[in-house]
């Protein structure tokens, strides 16, 4: 369904000579010009190149071929941000280019990542394919295994989110999880339909039972039982009509992406397995379609959850927290060393933070500090919002233990987090990520559509803690 970004890199052993990219700080242009030929000096002058940050100029050789590329960088030198390399790549024409040899391992990885992701495009349903993009000579010191794991994870997330619902229903999502499990010699159990009731997953069944494609719980395991337990839970609402509290048509337009949380945990899990991290991994995905039929769950219904907590359905369009609560309760029963859940849970998080910043919720301040730092270090940002205990009673119900919404519209993202918090008692290192999983507009390396958010940061924290 998409181009293979790893093909953006070419091997160092190739005989054809790549065009060198020369990064220049503002003060380095004049010394370079003194050594340049009159032809090059005139070209730079005529094109008004000043070596300003992100300014790019291809300088042709006297015979008309590409001589070199001048690239303005900040006074800090070569950037660490992968998206700056993506911006550079998208400003160049076809051909093969080479960055300086002395970049260092971290910059080499980020450069290759950003450049490679400019080659991504979800074009499986298009008759006209994308144009050829510029390629990059593999930077010295590049950790190719790490790069491949990250690219494959990001591409998996993007592809799953971008795939139309017709081709990504709960059964399709389960099939994809099984294929991933088979690739990495993991086990994958799927509980389907009425079996969910028999095995005590009533909220997953209630939300998904109206669809012709039965609800299911995907349960993947990998790694040694003696290693630290890391459990990932992802919201897999493959389409969200809003249920009987139906969304307007505009609100449904992109609801194929409401399984973005599931896509994130499958992508993160794939990276963990590809890198063979020493953890005992479990992945739980409640996969449903929130549809409408005669047996759809209703506003005012009361559902007894796996944990025994009864929930009044205040709104059928707050279904993500309902499917997650049973999966989180199951995960928490094992008391994992780390429990992370990803979900496209609330519009309120987007109002507060916009599309680029996932909201992070956790009671574990050390985990929060590590995640936030990893987000900065890996250019994979997030922002912490509070699980404010003062709002906990706002989810009280007059007929059940808890309501799935409050009676007011305040602090919607926090309300979603507080609801989930009721179902995690045994695990201290739990974090909830409220992600958008979508780029509303195209940016370098990040085309409009599905996007992976915070999984590179989460992977870094898992590596720091358990490797």
N, C-alpha and C positions, 0 to 999 in steps of 0.2 A: 504493500500500500504506500510505501514511501521510499525515497532515495536512501541509499546506505551512506551515512555521513563518514564512515571510516574510510571510504574510498577517496575522501578529500586529501588524504596524505599519500605521498609517494615515497618510495624507499630511497634511502641515501645512496644506494648502489647504482642508481640509474645513470646512464651515460649522458643524457641530455642535460644541458647546463641551465639551472633555474635562474630566474631574475632575482638579484639580491635586493633585499629591503634594508634600507639604511635609516635607522631611527635617529632623529636629530632633535636635541634640545634647542631652544631658541638661540642660545649663545654659540652653538656648534655649527651653524650654517655658514658663517663668514669664513672660518678656517677651512671648511670643506670646499667652498667656492674658490679659495686661493689655489687649491690643488687641482681644481676641475679644469677641463678644457674650455676654450672660448665658446665652443658650441654649447656646452652644458651651462656655462655661466649665463649665456644669452637666453637659453630656454627657461632657466629658473626665473630670470628677470621678467621675461615676457609673460610668464604665467603667474607672476606676483606671488611666488611661493616664499613665505616668511618663516616656515617651520613652526607655525602655530600648532597647538595641540589638535590632533586628529586631522591636520591638513595633509593631503596626499598628492604627490606629483610623480607621474611616471616620466622619467627622462630617457628619451630614445638615444640610441647610439647613432653615430654619423651615417650608418648604412640604413637607418630606419627601424632597426630591430629595437627591442626593449633593452636599454642599457642598465638602468637601476630604478628603484622606487625610493623616493625620499618621503619619510613619514615623520611628521611633527609629533613629538611626545612631550610630556610635562617634564619639569625639572627633576622629578623623581626617576626619570629614565623609563625603561621598558615597563609597560603596564602589567599589573597582575590580573586585571579584570578580563575574563574571557570575552565579554561582549565588546570590548574595544578592539580585540583581534577580529571579531566577527564584522565590526564596522569597517575595519581595514580591508578585509577580504571582499566585502560587498562593494567597495569603491574601485576594485581592480577588474581588469578584463580577463579573458581566458588566458591560460598559460600556467606555468609552474613557478612558484616563488620560494625564496629561502629567507628565513629570519636569521639574525646573528647567531653564531655558534655558542656564545657564552651566556646563554639565557638563564641557566640553572634549571633544576628539575621542576620546581613549582611553576615557574613562568612557562616552561616548555609544555607542561600539562594543560595549563589554562589557555595558552595560545592555540594548541592543537584542538582543544575542546571547542573554543569559540569559533575557530575557523571551520572546523568540521560541521558544526551545526548550521552553518550557512548553506550546506548541501542538503539539509532536510527539507522535504516537501511532501505533503500528503496528497498524492496525485493519482491514487489507484482508480478513481472514478472519472478521471479526465481523459479525454481523447488526445489532447495535446500535452506533451510532457515538458517539463521545465528545461530551460537552457542550461548548457554546461557552465559550471562555476569554476573559478580559479582554484588550483591545487597548491598544496604546501609541501615542501620538502620536510620530511620528518625531522623535527628539531632534535639536536643532540641532548642526551640525558632524559629523553621522554620515557616515561613508564607506560609502555604500550598496553600492558595488561590492565592497568588502572583506567587508562583512557577508553579502552574498549568496553570495560564494565560500565563506566559512566555513560558513554554514548548509547550503549544498548539499553540501559535503564531509561534514559531520557526519551529515546525513540519509542520504547515500549509504552511509556506513559502517554506520550503525544498520540501515538497511533490508536491506543485504546479509547482515548477521549474523543478523538476526531472521527472515529468510525460511527456511521449512522446507526441509530438504535435498531433498525431492521436487521442489521448484521452484528449487533452487540447486545443481545438480550441476555437474561440471566444464564440460559443454557450455553450461549456462546462464550460468556465470560468464564464459566466453569470449564469449558473445553480448553480455553486459552491457559487457564491455571494448570490444568492437567498436563498440557504440553510443556509448560515451563518446568513443572515438577519432574517430568520424564527426562528432560534435558539434563537436569542436575541430580538425578537419582534421589529425588525427594518423594515422599508419599503424599497423596492427595485424596482425601475423603470428601464426598459431596452428599449432603443430606437434602432430599428433595421433597417438596409438597407436604403431604400429611405426615410424613416421617418427622418433619420438624416438630409437630405437636407431640408425637410419641417420644421424642428425645428432648422435650421441654425447651423449645424455642418459639414460644407463642407470638411474640411481637413480630418476628421475621415473617412468620406465616400470615399474621393478620394483615400486614402492609402489602404483601405480595400476592395474596390469594385471588384477587380480582383479575389478574392477568392470565391469558392463555398460556404464557410461558411461566411455569410454576416457580415459586420462590425457592431459594436453596441457600445453604450455608456451605461455603468452601473452606476446607480445613487442611492446610498444607504443613508438613513438618519436614525438617532437614537438620542434619548435624548430630553430633554426639550428645547423648542425654546427660553426660557428665559435665558438659560445657555450660557456661552461663546462659540462662534462658532469656531470649529476646523475642517478644511477641508483637506482631504488627496487626492492627485491625483497620480495615478500610471499608468505608461506606460504598456499597455497590448498588445504588439505585439507578438502574440502567435507563430508565426514563421516568420523569416525575410529572404527571399531569396535575398534581395537587390533590388527586383523589376526589372525593365528593366536594371538597373545598377547592374546586377546580381553578387552576391558574387562568388568567387571560391568555390569548394566543401568543402575544408578545413574550409573556413570561415563560411560555413552553418552548419557545424557538430553539434555545440552546440546551434543553434539558437532557439531551444525549450525554452531556458532560457531568450529570449528577452521579455518575459512577467514578468520578475523578479520584475519590479517596481510595477506591479499590485499585485503580490504575497505579496510584502512587505506591501503595504497599507491595504490589506485584513487581513494580520496577525496582524498588528498594531491596526487596527480597532477592530478585535476580542478581543485583549487584553484589549482595552479601554472599550468595552462593558462588558466583563467578570468581570472586576474590578468595573464596574458601576461608572466610573469617571463622575463628574458633568459637562459634556460638551455637547454641541449640535453638534453632529458629522455628517459630510457628507463625503462620499467616492465616488470619480469619477474615473472610469476606462474606457478609450477608448480602446476597445478590437477589434483587427483586425489581419488579416494575410496579410503580405506584399507579395503578390503573383504575378504571371505573367499570363496574358491572353490578348485577343485583346482589352479589355477595361482598361488595367492597366494605371495608370498615368505615364506621360512621363517626361524625362528631358526637361526643357525649358517650361513646362506648367506653367501657372499662375493661382493660386487658391486664391479666396477671402475668408478670414478666418471669423470666427464668429465675431471677433472684428472689422472687416471691413478692416483690413490691408491686402494688396495683397502680395502674396508670389510667387516668381519665384522658381521653383524646379531646383536647381542646381545639385542635385543628389537624385535619388530615394532611395538610401540606407541611407539617413539622414531623415528617415520617422518618427522616434520616436518623434522628436520635432514638427513634423506636427500634429500628433494625439494629442500630449499634449497641443498644443497651444489653440485649441478650448476648451478643458476641463479646462485649467487654466483660460481662459477668462470667462467661465461660473462661475467657483469658485470665481473669483475676483469680479464679479457683486454683490455678497452678502457681500463683505467687511468683511471676517471672521477675528476673532481675531488672528488666526494662520493658515497659509496655507503651507503645506509641500508637495512636490512632490518627488517621487522616480522613477528612471528610469535607465535601463541599456543603457545609452545614447551614450557614446563615447568610442572607443578604446583608445583615447588619454588620458583619465583619468587613464586607466590601465597602459599605458606606463609611465605616470608621477608618479603614486603612487603604482603600483602593484595590485595584486588581493585582498589584505586584507584590504586596506584603501579606503572607499568611499570618493569621493570628495564632499565637502560641499560648496555651493555657496549661499550667501545672502548679501544684503545691510545692514541688521540689525545687527550691531556689538554686541549688547546685546544678541540677539538670537544666534549669532555665538559663543560668549563666553560661553553661557549656554550649547549649544550643545557639544562643545569641552570638557568642564569640565565633562558633563554627560558621554561622551564617555570614558574619562579616569576613572571616578569613577565606571563605570559599565563594564569596560573591553570590550567596544564595540566601538572601535576607529574610527575616521574619520579625515580628514585633510582639512582645508579650502584653496580653490583656489580663485583667484580674478575674480570678474565681472568687468574687466578693461575697463573703459569707452573709453579709447584711441583706443580700437579695434572695437568699435561699428560700425563705418563706413565701416569696412571690410565686413559687411553683406549687403552693398548697392547693389541694382540691377539697371540695365539700363532700364528695362521694367516694374518693379513692385516696391512696397514700400520697399521690403526686399528680400534677397535671403536666402534659408535655409542652405547654406554653404558659406564660403569665397572662394576666388580664390586661396588661398594659404593653406598650411597645418599646419600653426603655431597655437599654443594655441587652439587646437581642442576642449578640454573640456570647456574652457572659451567661445568659439564661440557658443557652444550649450547652455550654460547658458545665454549668452547675447541674443540669439534668444528668449528663453523663457521669459526673462525679459521684452521684448516688450509687453507681454500679461498680465502682472501683474502691475496694476497702483494704485489700491485702497487699497491694503493690504500691510502694512509695514512689518509685521512679516511673511515674505515668505522665505522659504529655499528650495533649490533644491539639492537633493542627487543623484549623479551619482555613482551607485553601480555596482559591478560586479555580485553579486548574485550567486557566484559559488566558490567552492573550487577546484582548479586545481589538488591538491594532498591531500591525507588523512592525517589528524592530529588528535590527541586525541580529541574525542568528535565532530569532524568535518570531516566526511567522504567526499571523493571526490564527487562532485555534488552540488546541490542547497544549498544556504546558506542565512540566514537572517543576514543583516548587518545594523547597526545603529538604529534598531527599539527599542532595549532596552533603548538606550540613548534617543531617541525621546520620548518614553513613560515617562521616568524620567522627562524630561523637561515639558511635558504636565502636569504631576502630580504636579510639583513644581509651575507652573504658575496658575493652575486653581483649585487645590484641597486644 
